[in-house]
Every structure is written in structure tokens, then in C-alpha cells.
Amino acid sequence: MGDIMTARAILPSILGLTLVSAIAAPAAEPPIEAQPDTAAQAVNRLGCELLRQGTQPTQNALLSPYSIQTALAMTFAGAAGDTRTEMARVLHYSGDETRLHASFAALQRALEELAARTAKRAAAARERGNAIDPVTLTIANRLFGQADYEFRPPFLNLVKDVYGAPFQPLDFVKDITAATRAINAWVEERTRDRIRDLIPPGALDEETRLVLVNAIYLKAPWAHPFSASATQPRPFHVAGGPPQTVPTLFQQERFGYARHDGFSAIALPYFGSELQFVVLLPDHPDGLPALETRLTAELLAACAQPPATELQLYLPKLKLQPPLIRLGQILRTLGLKSAFDLPRGSADFDRMAPRKPDDYLRISEVFHKTFLELDEKGTEAAAATAVAMVRVTAALPGKPIEVRVDRPFLFAIQHRPSGACLFLGRIVDPR
């Protein structure tokens, strides 16, 4: 891979809404002083549930809780009545709606601002003769809607003003192929071609009225890059079984480290230290299932800022490209039913478009697709989510602690100030 930074995590997801409905006036514009905490907690709580219930525990997994929640939050802005109440409960939206949307806006601003700060630091370092790449982090939201459909202006204004999601008219009725191609092309461009064919063939039809899309792209160098010469084949207990040889990074450095009951938390900062790669490593090769049952937003928060400790760290190189995940059934299992029009006639998105007895909107499906590659230089990640609407104890100081990530583990790419997980996953086989 040479000098190219290829550590990547890419994830798209698409949430399809099959409804023909309307939206009452959404909440007022959120206050500028809002904090990202409410959004971060919702992101992490749903992410833990989706990882535990929506993926196979014996297989590698990768999700972008941030991308999924952003698309769902935009959808929530159009929900009314019992559908709104249900979405708030299942998606862990607390407090009034104005503050909720303000919190998502604050989290997005915080992520965008950290990238700007690292760009300034990298430029200053280059002036001193140090070649350092900044963190590249871009977030994009957009609404792709039927050109002549009766969407409520307050809804369109809210998602544009708060989420930066402009409305782009398409014609799903006359040319569904061209409409699908346009959405996929937009996602590919925003994720630098890491997410392709987010919307699979046949996912949309002439009844589609709206597709809400989030795309996120991340390219982050380590604060302490690994030396390629130190990477060697080393054993990894694949799926908790006999060890298999896999390429493994090595570095002695001060990383975040804390011992917990039955597992360790290791935090590797990216340049600027506001983003980090967190490893939750069970004490035993067969300890991942027990650890995963304990995975909660509170546990992730407790692992967000472990104290810096001198480590001799062994970490496998990673490359993941899981197949497309359909999240609709998982969300229904979690209790999101009326949004999918179960029972029939219950979906209420009257704040998105006027709900009529024979013409209203519902969610049809949610698709999620990811990619991740991690190496000596850092991490590159991308994610996209689309909603389609149709008719611990710290280590004591002393000698370096040897930490071998040589067994199945959980991981997250985490925004350190808020604790929000941009990506969340499981590794049982790094090969």
C-alpha cells in the first residue's frame, strides 16, 4: 500500500419510506447554543441495539450509527401523531423536538469544525517542515423528492436549515431508473466512490415520493502512525478458535488504556485527538459474546476517555466490506411499526406532506452498506443513509503494558468530546 493511507471505514445505509402523506408545521428553528449530547446518546443507543440484534454475532460487522440516526432524525421531522411518539421512543429521542434537532445540528457542526482545526494545524506543521495530513471529514444531507408532490414547506425548510439538506426534484413516476441513478451518483461523489449502488435495483418504484439521504466521508491519519517495518504476521484467535496468522501492526506509544471487568478499553487517537479508534478487548478469546451483551451507550461513554498509558500495542490490519444490510425488519423488531404502516393505515407523516385517506407516506425499507480498511497510517471511512418515502480502572505507571489485540473484539470510531460513534463494529476474523 506504500505511502497511501488506506485505513478505511465506509458505510452507507438507505431507509425507504413508502408513504403518500403530509407534515404539519415542524418545530421552530433550534437554538444555536444547543449541545450535541442528546444526539450523541441517541446515536450510540440505537447503534448498540442494531449491532447486537441486527448482525450475526459470529461474523464481522460494521455500522454507522451516526449516518443511520441522521437520516432517521430528518424523517422524524415529518412524523406526526402516534408515529411521532413511536419514533421518539424507539430511536431514543429525549426532550422536546426543537432541542433534538438542534443537538443533531450541533453534533454535525462539531464534526465539521474539528476537520477545519486539523487543517490549520497540518498547514502550520508543513510550514515547519513536517508533512502531516489533516483529518478530512465531510457530511452531506439531501432530500430527493417527486417534483410535483405536495411536500409541506415547513418540513423542507427545517431539514434544509438544520441539517443542510436541500430538496432536489426527481421524477420517480416517469423514470425510476434515472432517479435511482441520480441518487446513487450523488452518494458516490460525496463518499469519494467508496459507497456505490446504495439503492439496489428494484428498491424504488413509481410510488416513491421522497428519499432522504445522509453521506459521511472520513479520512483520518493516526496521531502516532505505525511503522510499516514493524508490521509482521502474528497469531489471532479467529472467532475465538485456534490462532491464525494475520498481518499485525505494532507500536510502543502512550495510548488511552483502562481495565474494566472482563475487558480492556484501548483508545488510539487520530491527528488532532478529537476522533479516536476505540477497541473493547475481552480478557479471553471466547469472551466477545458476553461483552457484547453488556454493550450500551453508557459503556461506550465510560470508555471514551481512558487515561494515557505506555503500551506495547499489537493491532491487526483490517479490511471489511460486509454485504448490504436491510434494517427494516430489525427496526420493526425494536418497535418501529406504525412508521412502516403496521397495522395498515397507521403511518402518519402528516408534517411531511398532507395525509389523505388514500394517499399517505410510510417507510418501506432501510438499507445499510459499509467498508473499512485500517493500516499503519490511519483510517478512511465513508457512510451513507437514505430514507425513501413512497406513495474501569486505570493502569498504574511503570513499564509499558503489552496489549495484544489477538482475539475477537468490538471497536468504534468515536468523536471524543461528545462520545458519538460515527462507526461501530465487531471483528471476529481480520483476514
C-alpha positions as CSV (number, residue, x, y, z in Angstrom):
1,M,0.0,0.0,0.0
2,G,3.1,2.2,0.1
3,D,2.6,5.8,1.2
4,I,-1.1,5.8,0.5
5,M,-3.2,5.9,3.6
6,T,-5.7,3.1,3.1
7,A,-7.2,2.6,6.5
8,R,-10.9,2.9,5.6
9,A,-14.3,2.5,7.1
10,I,-17.2,3.1,4.6
11,L,-20.8,2.7,5.3
12,P,-23.9,3.6,3.5
13,S,-27.4,2.9,4.5
14,I,-30.8,3.6,3.0
15,L,-34.1,3.9,4.7
16,G,-37.0,3.6,2.4
17,L,-40.3,5.2,3.2
18,T,-43.4,4.1,1.3
19,L,-45.9,6.7,2.1
20,V,-48.1,9.3,0.5
21,S,-48.7,11.8,3.3
22,A,-48.1,15.3,4.7
23,I,-46.4,17.0,7.6
24,A,-47.7,19.6,9.9
25,A,-45.6,22.6,10.8
26,P,-42.3,21.2,12.2
27,A,-40.6,22.6,15.3
28,A,-39.1,26.1,15.3
29,E,-35.5,26.7,14.3
30,P,-33.3,25.3,17.1
31,P,-31.2,27.5,19.3
32,I,-27.6,28.0,18.2
33,E,-26.3,27.2,21.7
34,A,-27.5,23.6,21.7
35,Q,-25.1,20.8,22.7
36,P,-24.5,17.6,20.8
37,D,-25.1,15.3,23.9
38,T,-28.7,14.4,23.2
39,A,-27.9,13.4,19.6
40,A,-24.8,11.5,20.6
41,Q,-26.7,9.5,23.2
42,A,-29.4,8.6,20.6
43,V,-26.7,7.6,18.1
44,N,-24.9,5.3,20.5
45,R,-28.0,3.7,22.0
46,L,-29.5,2.8,18.6
47,G,-26.1,1.7,17.4
48,C,-25.6,-0.8,20.2
49,E,-29.1,-2.2,19.6
50,L,-28.6,-2.6,15.9
51,L,-25.2,-4.2,16.3
52,R,-26.5,-6.7,18.8
53,Q,-29.8,-7.5,17.2
54,G,-29.2,-6.8,13.5
55,T,-25.9,-8.6,12.8
56,Q,-24.7,-12.1,13.1
57,P,-22.6,-12.5,16.3
58,T,-20.2,-14.9,14.7
59,Q,-19.4,-12.6,11.8
60,N,-17.6,-9.3,11.3
61,A,-19.9,-6.3,11.4
62,L,-19.8,-2.6,10.7
63,L,-22.4,0.0,11.1
64,S,-22.6,3.8,11.1
65,P,-24.9,4.7,13.9
66,Y,-24.3,8.4,13.1
67,S,-25.4,8.1,9.5
68,I,-28.4,6.0,10.3
69,Q,-29.6,8.3,13.0
70,T,-29.1,11.4,10.9
71,A,-31.4,10.1,8.2
72,L,-34.0,8.9,10.7
73,A,-33.9,12.3,12.5
74,M,-34.7,14.0,9.3
75,T,-37.5,11.6,8.8
76,F,-38.7,12.1,12.3
77,A,-39.1,15.8,11.5
78,G,-42.0,14.8,9.3
79,A,-43.7,12.3,11.7
80,A,-47.0,13.2,13.4
81,G,-49.3,11.6,16.0
82,D,-48.7,8.1,17.2
83,T,-45.9,7.6,14.6
84,R,-44.0,10.5,16.0
85,T,-44.4,9.2,19.6
86,E,-43.3,5.7,18.5
87,M,-40.2,7.0,16.6
88,A,-39.2,9.1,19.6
89,R,-39.3,6.1,21.9
90,V,-37.6,3.6,19.6
91,L,-34.9,6.0,18.4
92,H,-34.2,7.3,21.9
93,Y,-35.1,10.9,21.2
94,S,-35.5,12.7,24.6
95,G,-36.6,16.2,25.3
96,D,-38.6,18.5,23.0
97,E,-38.2,18.2,19.3
98,T,-36.6,21.7,18.9
99,R,-33.7,20.7,21.1
100,L,-33.4,17.3,19.5
101,H,-32.9,18.8,16.0
102,A,-30.6,21.5,17.5
103,S,-28.5,18.8,19.1
104,F,-28.0,16.9,15.8
105,A,-27.1,20.3,14.2
106,A,-24.6,20.9,17.0
107,L,-23.0,17.5,16.5
108,Q,-22.6,18.0,12.8
109,R,-21.0,21.4,13.4
110,A,-18.6,19.9,15.9
111,L,-17.5,17.3,13.5
112,E,-17.1,19.7,10.6
113,E,-15.2,22.2,12.9
114,L,-12.7,19.6,14.1
115,A,-11.7,18.9,10.5
116,A,-11.1,22.7,10.0
117,R,-9.0,22.8,13.1
118,T,-6.8,19.9,12.0
119,A,-6.4,21.5,8.6
120,K,-4.9,24.6,10.3
121,R,-2.7,22.5,12.4
122,A,-1.5,20.5,9.5
123,A,-0.7,23.7,7.5
124,A,1.3,25.1,10.4
125,A,3.2,21.8,10.7
126,R,4.0,21.9,7.0
127,E,5.4,25.4,7.4
128,R,7.8,23.9,10.0
129,G,8.8,21.2,7.6
130,N,6.6,18.4,8.9
131,A,4.5,16.6,6.4
132,I,1.2,15.9,8.2
133,D,-2.2,15.3,6.6
134,P,-5.3,16.8,8.3
135,V,-8.4,14.9,9.1
136,T,-10.8,15.0,6.2
137,L,-14.4,14.8,7.4
138,T,-17.4,15.7,5.2
139,I,-21.1,15.3,6.0
140,A,-23.8,15.8,3.4
141,N,-27.6,15.5,3.6
142,R,-30.1,15.8,0.8
143,L,-33.8,15.2,0.0
144,F,-34.6,13.7,-3.4
145,G,-38.4,14.2,-3.9
146,Q,-41.0,13.8,-6.6
147,A,-41.1,17.1,-8.4
148,D,-44.8,17.7,-8.3
149,Y,-45.6,16.2,-4.9
150,E,-47.2,18.3,-2.2
151,F,-44.5,18.5,0.5
152,R,-45.0,20.9,3.3
153,P,-42.7,23.9,3.1
154,P,-42.1,24.0,6.9
155,F,-40.7,20.5,6.7
156,L,-38.5,21.3,3.7
157,N,-37.3,24.4,5.4
158,L,-36.4,22.6,8.7
159,V,-34.3,19.9,7.1
160,K,-32.6,22.4,4.9
161,D,-31.8,24.9,7.7
162,V,-31.0,22.4,10.4
163,Y,-29.4,19.5,8.5
164,G,-28.2,21.3,5.4
165,A,-30.4,19.1,3.3
166,P,-31.7,20.9,0.2
167,F,-34.5,19.5,-1.9
168,Q,-33.6,18.1,-5.3
169,P,-36.6,17.2,-7.5
170,L,-36.7,13.9,-9.4
171,D,-39.3,12.1,-11.4
172,F,-39.8,8.7,-9.8
173,V,-43.1,8.2,-11.7
174,K,-41.8,8.6,-15.2
175,D,-38.2,7.4,-15.0
176,I,-37.4,5.4,-11.8
177,T,-34.1,4.2,-13.4
178,A,-32.8,7.7,-13.9
179,A,-33.9,8.8,-10.4
180,T,-32.2,5.8,-8.8
181,R,-29.0,6.5,-10.8
182,A,-29.0,10.2,-9.8
183,I,-29.3,9.3,-6.1
184,N,-26.5,6.7,-6.3
185,A,-24.3,9.0,-8.2
186,W,-24.7,11.7,-5.5
187,V,-23.8,9.2,-2.8
188,E,-20.7,8.0,-4.7
189,E,-19.5,11.6,-5.2
190,R,-20.0,12.5,-1.6
191,T,-18.2,9.4,-0.4
192,R,-15.4,9.6,-3.0
193,D,-16.6,6.4,-4.7
194,R,-16.4,4.3,-1.5
195,I,-20.2,3.8,-1.4
196,R,-21.6,2.5,-4.7
197,D,-25.1,1.4,-5.6
198,L,-26.5,2.4,-2.2
199,I,-30.0,1.9,-3.5
200,P,-30.2,-1.6,-5.0
201,P,-32.2,-2.4,-8.2
202,G,-35.9,-2.5,-7.5
203,A,-35.7,-0.8,-4.2
204,L,-37.6,2.2,-5.5
205,D,-40.7,2.3,-7.8
206,E,-43.2,4.7,-9.3
207,E,-44.8,5.1,-5.9
208,T,-41.6,6.5,-4.3
209,R,-42.1,10.1,-3.3
210,L,-39.1,11.0,-1.2
211,V,-35.6,9.7,-0.4
212,L,-33.8,11.3,2.5
213,V,-30.0,10.7,2.3
214,N,-27.1,11.2,4.6
215,A,-23.5,10.6,3.4
216,I,-20.3,10.9,5.5
217,Y,-16.7,10.6,4.5
218,L,-13.7,10.4,6.8
219,K,-10.0,10.2,6.2
220,A,-8.0,10.4,9.4
221,P,-4.3,9.8,10.0
222,W,-3.2,8.4,13.3
223,A,-1.8,10.9,15.8
224,H,1.0,8.3,16.2
225,P,1.5,6.5,12.8
226,F,2.6,2.9,12.9
227,S,5.9,1.9,11.2
228,A,5.3,-0.4,8.2
229,S,8.6,-2.2,9.1
230,A,7.1,-3.3,12.4
231,T,4.1,-5.0,10.8
232,Q,4.5,-8.7,10.9
233,P,2.4,-11.9,10.7
234,R,1.2,-12.7,14.2
235,P,-1.4,-15.0,15.6
236,F,-5.1,-14.1,16.0
237,H,-7.7,-16.3,17.6
238,V,-10.2,-16.2,14.8
239,A,-13.8,-16.5,16.1
240,G,-12.3,-17.4,19.5
241,G,-10.9,-20.6,18.0
242,P,-7.3,-21.8,17.2
243,P,-4.9,-18.9,16.3
244,Q,-4.5,-18.0,12.6
245,T,-1.7,-15.8,11.3
246,V,-2.7,-12.3,10.3
247,P,-0.7,-9.1,9.4
248,T,-0.4,-7.2,12.7
249,L,0.7,-3.6,13.4
250,F,3.0,-2.9,16.4
251,Q,3.9,0.3,18.2
252,Q,5.1,1.3,21.7
253,E,3.4,4.6,22.5
254,R,1.1,6.3,25.0
255,F,-2.4,5.3,24.2
256,G,-5.6,5.6,26.2
257,Y,-6.0,2.4,28.2
258,A,-8.2,1.2,31.1
259,R,-9.0,-2.2,32.6
260,H,-12.7,-3.0,33.2
261,D,-14.4,-6.1,34.5
262,G,-13.7,-8.7,31.9
263,F,-12.3,-6.5,29.2
264,S,-9.8,-3.7,28.4
265,A,-10.5,-0.4,26.5
266,I,-7.8,0.9,24.2
267,A,-8.1,4.3,22.5
268,L,-5.9,5.3,19.6
269,P,-6.2,9.0,18.7
270,Y,-6.3,10.4,15.2
271,F,-4.5,13.6,14.4
272,G,-5.9,16.4,16.5
273,S,-7.1,13.9,19.2
274,E,-10.8,14.7,18.8
275,L,-11.5,11.5,16.9
276,Q,-10.3,8.1,18.1
277,F,-10.4,4.4,17.3
278,V,-11.6,2.5,20.4
279,V,-11.0,-1.2,20.9
280,L,-13.0,-3.1,23.5
281,L,-10.9,-6.3,24.0
282,P,-12.3,-9.2,26.1
283,D,-9.9,-10.8,28.5
284,H,-10.4,-14.2,26.9
285,P,-10.6,-15.4,23.3
286,D,-14.2,-16.6,23.8
287,G,-15.3,-13.5,25.7
288,L,-16.8,-11.5,22.9
289,P,-20.5,-12.7,23.2
290,A,-20.5,-11.8,27.0
291,L,-19.0,-8.4,26.3
292,E,-21.5,-7.7,23.5
293,T,-24.5,-8.4,25.8
294,R,-23.1,-5.6,28.0
295,L,-22.6,-3.1,25.2
296,T,-24.6,0.1,25.9
297,A,-24.2,3.8,25.3
298,E,-23.2,4.2,28.9
299,L,-20.4,1.6,28.5
300,L,-19.2,3.4,25.4
301,A,-19.2,6.7,27.2
302,A,-17.2,5.2,30.1
303,C,-14.6,4.1,27.6
304,A,-14.4,7.4,25.7
305,Q,-11.5,8.9,27.7
306,P,-9.3,6.3,29.2
307,P,-6.0,7.6,30.8
308,A,-2.9,7.7,28.7
309,T,-0.6,4.7,29.4
310,E,2.6,3.5,27.8
311,L,1.6,0.4,25.8
312,Q,3.3,-2.1,23.5
313,L,0.3,-2.5,21.2
314,Y,-0.3,-5.2,18.7
315,L,-3.3,-4.5,16.4
316,P,-4.4,-6.5,13.3
317,K,-4.7,-4.7,10.0
318,L,-8.3,-4.6,8.9
319,K,-10.3,-4.7,5.7
320,L,-14.1,-5.1,5.9
321,Q,-16.7,-4.9,3.2
322,P,-19.9,-6.5,4.7
323,P,-22.8,-7.2,2.4
324,L,-25.8,-4.9,2.2
325,I,-27.9,-4.9,5.4
326,R,-31.7,-4.4,5.3
327,L,-32.6,-2.7,8.6
328,G,-36.3,-2.5,8.1
329,Q,-37.1,-5.8,9.9
330,I,-34.7,-5.0,12.7
331,L,-36.3,-1.6,13.3
332,R,-39.7,-3.2,13.3
333,T,-38.5,-5.7,15.9
334,L,-37.3,-2.8,18.0
335,G,-40.8,-1.4,17.9
336,L,-40.8,0.9,14.9
337,K,-44.0,-0.4,13.4
338,S,-46.5,2.4,12.5
339,A,-43.8,4.2,10.6
340,F,-43.8,1.1,8.3
341,D,-47.7,1.3,8.2
342,L,-48.2,-1.7,10.6
343,P,-51.1,-2.0,11.0
344,R,-52.2,-0.7,7.7
345,G,-53.3,2.9,7.7
346,S,-51.3,3.7,10.9
347,A,-48.4,5.6,9.3
348,D,-48.6,9.3,9.9
349,F,-46.1,11.6,8.3
350,D,-48.6,14.5,8.0
351,R,-45.9,17.0,8.8
352,M,-44.0,15.9,5.7
353,A,-46.9,16.0,3.2
354,P,-50.7,16.3,3.8
355,R,-52.0,12.9,4.9
356,K,-55.1,11.8,3.0
357,P,-57.1,8.6,3.4
358,D,-55.9,7.1,0.2
359,D,-52.6,9.0,-0.2
360,Y,-50.0,8.9,2.6
361,L,-46.4,8.1,3.3
362,R,-44.7,5.2,5.0
363,I,-41.2,3.7,5.4
364,S,-40.7,0.9,3.0
365,E,-37.1,-0.3,3.8
366,V,-33.8,0.7,5.2
367,F,-30.5,-0.4,3.5
368,H,-27.1,-0.2,5.0
369,K,-23.7,-0.8,3.3
370,T,-20.2,-0.4,4.7
371,F,-16.5,-0.6,4.0
372,L,-13.5,-0.3,6.4
373,E,-9.8,-0.6,5.9
374,L,-7.2,0.1,8.6
375,D,-3.4,0.2,8.3
376,E,-0.3,1.9,9.5
377,K,-1.2,5.4,8.5
378,G,-4.8,5.8,9.7
379,T,-8.4,5.3,8.7
380,E,-10.5,6.2,5.7
381,A,-14.3,5.9,6.2
382,A,-17.5,6.7,4.5
383,A,-21.2,6.1,5.1
384,A,-24.5,6.9,3.5
385,T,-28.0,6.5,4.7
386,A,-31.1,7.1,2.7
387,V,-34.8,7.2,3.7
388,A,-37.1,6.6,0.7
389,M,-40.7,7.7,1.0
390,V,-43.1,6.2,-1.4
391,R,-46.9,6.6,-2.2
392,V,-12.8,0.8,35.0
393,T,-9.6,1.0,36.5
394,A,-6.6,2.9,35.1
395,A,-3.2,1.2,34.7
396,L,-0.6,2.1,37.2
397,P,2.6,3.9,35.9
398,G,5.6,1.8,35.3
399,K,7.0,-0.2,32.5
400,P,5.0,-0.5,29.2
401,I,2.0,-2.8,29.3
402,E,1.8,-5.3,26.5
403,V,-1.6,-5.4,24.8
404,R,-2.2,-7.9,22.1
405,V,-5.5,-7.5,20.1
406,D,-5.3,-11.1,19.1
407,R,-8.9,-12.2,19.7
408,P,-12.4,-11.2,18.6
409,F,-13.2,-7.6,19.7
410,L,-15.6,-4.7,19.4
411,F,-14.5,-1.3,18.0
412,A,-15.8,2.2,17.4
413,I,-14.7,5.3,15.6
414,Q,-15.7,7.9,18.2
415,H,-16.0,11.6,18.5
416,R,-14.2,12.1,21.8
417,P,-15.8,15.3,23.0
418,S,-19.4,14.0,22.6
419,G,-18.7,10.3,22.7
420,A,-20.8,9.8,19.5
421,C,-19.8,6.7,17.5
422,L,-19.5,7.5,13.8
423,F,-18.8,3.8,13.2
424,L,-19.4,0.8,15.4
425,G,-18.4,-2.8,14.7
426,R,-17.2,-6.3,15.6
427,I,-14.1,-8.2,14.4
428,V,-14.1,-12.0,14.7
429,D,-11.8,-12.6,11.7
430,P,-9.4,-9.8,10.5
431,R,-8.3,-11.9,7.4
